[in-house]
Structures are given as structure tokens and as C-alpha cells.
């Protein structure tokens, strides 16, 4: 079957949103967040049982969504850690990787960081299953060990995954990191920036999603950012900056840059907005399910029409 024309898909989505609905199921997003934030111990690198409980849940949900699932297991300091992978679309051809880390920093529930990224990944899997034909392989990856003390080390799950693609010579169109997508604040002054003058360009209200990438990120990054902004029904800011700017590489996409792949960060801007970042107060009650659903909708549309 042929893909639906973009204009028809936009009309369908527009009709749903006129009635206050999203294509993404907000009840399912909430279900995933509850599962991730109620493990016996916080899902950090010291609590293997809770990390594995989260990993098992992610694999079951990917399989239920029709993905061909696999795992990348590796050891760090005598402990076993796992990336969970779901494959959609044709087996051959240049692929797009969409990833989100499922571990947390310290003793906190990590609802926004990064429960929302993983919930978005799982709901995206369900929506991909409903598509009659995908234009290229799509690989959904839930990473372990993104957080300190492993951030910026070769022990990050995303480094392990990116390195494996590079070593195998796998062609990659690009990568999208889903990193904190559930916290929004419409109040003036709620949005901060790494450089103060940026508020005059991007505004002072934390009510948008950012597509962030470094200068020279290539065609994939430009096309993804442009398409995402065009299809989203919540505000989107496109942010291009030098790789050295604080925050531009604060997630799993940095490891794909390391291996020469184009990669973008999709985020609610983390600690530049959400003051519960890495705190025990990063809970489900502070999140906006409707806008999280809208962010997922736009990812789906962008992937279907690259």
C-alpha cells in the first residue's frame, strides 16, 4: 500500500485536535510513566533489579506493539546492563534511530527525566504498527546508563549502540534523542537559557518543544527540524548552536555525533525550565500528558514523511 499524502494525514490529525484529542493515547503515556516511576528502587545504575524491571517492561511493550525486539547487553564494573531495541519497517536500507534513556540520576523517580522520553518511544511504537508501510527501517532504542557517573563515557548505552552501528558499517539516515518532553509552563519568565540574550529570540515562556542540533549537523537534522515544526500543533523552536554551547549535547545524541552520524535532540529543555530536574519532585503529577501526546504526534508525522 502507498503512504497517505502528507496533506491528508495533516487533515486527519487536525480534525482530531479540533475535538481536543491527540493521535497519541495519553492514557497509555500515563500508564508507561506509572510503570517506570514505581519500581521498587529508583532505576539508577546501583539498582540493577529496578533497571531490569524497567527494561523488561520496555521490551514487552515494544513486542506488543509489533516490533522485532533485541537487546544489547554489556558489563560495567561487574554489573550487567541492557539496551532494549525495537525494529520496525524493512530489514534493509539506511535507518533512522529514535532513542531515549530509561535510567535516572540518583534517588528520584525521573518522571520527566526521562520517563517521558521512554513513554514517547513506546507510544511511537504503537503508532508505527498502525502504518501500512514504512518508508525505511526505524530502530527504537531504550538506552541504559545515560546519567552520571557514566555520562560522556564509553559506558553510556547510546555509545555502545552507536559504536555497534559504526563497527558493522550500518547506514544511518540520522538519529533523534527523546529527552524530557512532558513539562510545560506558560508563565512569563519560566524559560531560562544558557545565554541570557536568547530569551529575546526564543521567548520567556516554557511552553514549547525544542529541536536542538549543532552547526553542520547535515541534511537529516535540517529536514527533521523543519518538518517537525511544520507538523506540530504545539509551539516548536528550532535551535542550532555550536557544539560547545552548554546543553546542546546533554543527551544520547552526542554519541552519534561522535561516530559521524547526524543527530538531533528533541526536548522540553530540561533544567532550563523544569526546576525538578534530578530532584525527588520530578513526579508524574507535574507533567502535561496532552502536550506530551502532541509532541509524539509530530514525531510520527516527521518520520512518515522524511
URCOR-V447895 format. One record per residue. N is the residue number from 1. SS is DSSP state (H for helix, E for strand, L for the rest). D_LAST is the distance of its C-alpha to the last C-alpha in Angstrom with 1 decimal. Layout:
N_SS_D_LAST ; N_SS_D_LAST
This chain:
1_L_17.8 ; 2_L_15.0 ; 3_L_12.1 ; 4_L_13.2 ; 5_L_12.3 ; 6_H_10.5 ; 7_H_13.9 ; 8_H_15.7 ; 9_H_13.9 ; 10_H_14.5 ; 11_H_18.1 ; 12_H_18.6 ; 13_H_17.5 ; 14_H_19.6 ; 15_H_22.6 ; 16_H_22.5 ; 17_H_22.5 ; 18_H_25.3 ; 19_L_27.3 ; 20_L_26.6 ; 21_L_24.4 ; 22_L_21.1 ; 23_L_18.9 ; 24_L_19.5 ; 25_L_23.1 ; 26_H_25.0 ; 27_H_28.0 ; 28_H_26.1 ; 29_H_24.7 ; 30_H_28.3 ; 31_H_29.5 ; 32_H_27.4 ; 33_H_28.6 ; 34_H_32.2 ; 35_H_31.9 ; 36_H_30.7 ; 37_H_33.2 ; 38_L_36.2 ; 39_L_36.7 ; 40_L_40.4 ; 41_L_39.7 ; 42_L_36.8 ; 43_L_34.1 ; 44_L_34.8 ; 45_L_35.6 ; 46_L_39.3 ; 47_L_38.9 ; 48_H_37.7 ; 49_H_38.6 ; 50_H_36.4 ; 51_H_33.4 ; 52_H_33.9 ; 53_H_34.2 ; 54_H_30.9 ; 55_H_29.3 ; 56_H_31.0 ; 57_H_29.7 ; 58_H_26.1 ; 59_H_26.5 ; 60_H_28.2 ; 61_H_25.5 ; 62_H_22.7 ; 63_H_24.9 ; 64_H_25.7 ; 65_L_22.1 ; 66_L_21.9 ; 67_L_20.5 ; 68_E_22.2 ; 69_E_23.7 ; 70_E_25.3 ; 71_E_26.9 ; 72_E_27.5 ; 73_E_31.0 ; 74_E_32.8 ; 75_E_36.0 ; 76_E_36.8 ; 77_L_40.4 ; 78_L_41.5 ; 79_E_39.0 ; 80_E_36.3 ; 81_E_32.7 ; 82_E_29.6 ; 83_E_25.8 ; 84_E_24.5 ; 85_E_21.5 ; 86_E_19.7 ; 87_E_17.7 ; 88_E_15.5 ; 89_L_14.1 ; 90_L_15.5 ; 91_L_18.0 ; 92_L_17.0 ; 93_L_14.3 ; 94_L_12.4 ; 95_E_11.5 ; 96_E_9.9 ; 97_E_13.0 ; 98_E_13.5 ; 99_E_17.2 ; 100_E_20.1 ; 101_E_23.8 ; 102_L_26.4 ; 103_L_29.5 ; 104_L_31.4 ; 105_L_33.6 ; 106_L_37.3 ; 107_L_39.0 ; 108_L_36.7 ; 109_L_34.5 ; 110_L_31.2 ; 111_H_29.7 ; 112_H_27.2 ; 113_H_27.3 ; 114_H_25.5 ; 115_H_26.2 ; 116_H_23.6 ; 117_H_20.8 ; 118_H_22.1 ; 119_H_22.6 ; 120_H_19.0 ; 121_H_17.9 ; 122_H_20.4 ; 123_H_19.4 ; 124_H_15.7 ; 125_H_17.2 ; 126_H_19.2 ; 127_H_16.4 ; 128_H_14.3 ; 129_H_17.6 ; 130_L_17.8 ; 131_L_14.7 ; 132_L_16.3 ; 133_L_13.8 ; 134_L_10.9 ; 135_L_8.7 ; 136_L_9.7 ; 137_L_12.2 ; 138_E_11.8 ; 139_E_14.9 ; 140_E_16.3 ; 141_E_19.2 ; 142_E_22.1 ; 143_E_24.0 ; 144_L_27.7 ; 145_L_29.7 ; 146_L_27.4 ; 147_L_30.3 ; 148_L_33.5 ; 149_L_35.5 ; 150_L_32.7 ; 151_L_30.2 ; 152_L_29.6 ; 153_L_31.3 ; 154_L_30.4 ; 155_L_31.2 ; 156_L_28.1 ; 157_H_26.2 ; 158_H_22.9 ; 159_H_24.9 ; 160_H_26.2 ; 161_H_22.7 ; 162_H_21.2 ; 163_H_24.4 ; 164_H_24.3 ; 165_H_21.0 ; 166_H_22.3 ; 167_H_25.6 ; 168_H_24.3 ; 169_L_22.1 ; 170_L_19.0 ; 171_L_15.9 ; 172_E_13.4 ; 173_E_9.9 ; 174_E_10.6 ; 175_E_12.4 ; 176_E_12.6 ; 177_E_16.2 ; 178_E_17.4 ; 179_E_20.7 ; 180_L_23.0 ; 181_L_21.3 ; 182_L_24.4 ; 183_L_26.9 ; 184_L_27.1 ; 185_E_30.1 ; 186_L_30.7 ; 187_L_33.9 ; 188_L_34.3 ; 189_L_34.6 ; 190_L_32.7 ; 191_L_30.0 ; 192_L_31.0 ; 193_L_29.5 ; 194_L_30.3 ; 195_L_31.7 ; 196_H_33.7 ; 197_H_32.8 ; 198_H_29.1 ; 199_H_30.2 ; 200_H_31.0 ; 201_H_27.4 ; 202_H_25.6 ; 203_L_28.4 ; 204_L_30.8 ; 205_L_29.5 ; 206_E_27.5 ; 207_L_25.5 ; 208_L_21.9 ; 209_E_19.0 ; 210_E_18.2 ; 211_E_15.2 ; 212_E_17.3 ; 213_E_17.0 ; 214_E_19.5 ; 215_L_20.1 ; 216_L_18.7 ; 217_L_15.9 ; 218_L_13.8 ; 219_H_10.7 ; 220_H_8.4 ; 221_H_10.5 ; 222_H_10.7 ; 223_H_7.1 ; 224_H_6.9 ; 225_H_10.4 ; 226_H_10.1 ; 227_H_7.6 ; 228_H_9.7 ; 229_H_12.8 ; 230_H_12.2 ; 231_H_11.8 ; 232_L_14.3 ; 233_L_17.9 ; 234_L_19.6 ; 235_L_20.0 ; 236_E_17.5 ; 237_E_18.7 ; 238_E_16.8 ; 239_E_19.1 ; 240_E_19.3 ; 241_E_22.6 ; 242_L_24.6 ; 243_L_24.3 ; 244_L_28.0 ; 245_L_27.6 ; 246_L_28.7 ; 247_L_26.0 ; 248_L_22.9 ; 249_L_23.0 ; 250_L_24.8 ; 251_L_22.7 ; 252_L_21.3 ; 253_H_18.6 ; 254_H_21.6 ; 255_H_22.3 ; 256_H_19.0 ; 257_H_19.8 ; 258_H_23.2 ; 259_L_21.9 ; 260_L_19.8 ; 261_L_16.3 ; 262_L_13.9 ; 263_E_14.0 ; 264_E_13.9 ; 265_E_16.4 ; 266_E_15.9 ; 267_E_19.5 ; 268_L_22.3 ; 269_L_23.9 ; 270_H_26.4 ; 271_H_30.0 ; 272_H_29.3 ; 273_L_29.5 ; 274_L_30.6 ; 275_L_34.2 ; 276_L_34.4 ; 277_L_32.1 ; 278_L_33.9 ; 279_L_36.7 ; 280_L_38.3 ; 281_L_37.3 ; 282_L_33.5 ; 283_L_33.9 ; 284_H_32.1 ; 285_H_34.3 ; 286_H_32.7 ; 287_L_29.2 ; 288_L_27.4 ; 289_H_25.9 ; 290_H_24.6 ; 291_H_22.5 ; 292_H_21.3 ; 293_H_20.2 ; 294_H_18.3 ; 295_H_16.5 ; 296_H_15.5 ; 297_H_14.4 ; 298_H_11.9 ; 299_H_10.5 ; 300_H_10.3 ; 301_H_8.6 ; 302_H_5.9 ; 303_H_5.6 ; 304_H_6.1 ; 305_L_3.8 ; 306_L_0.0
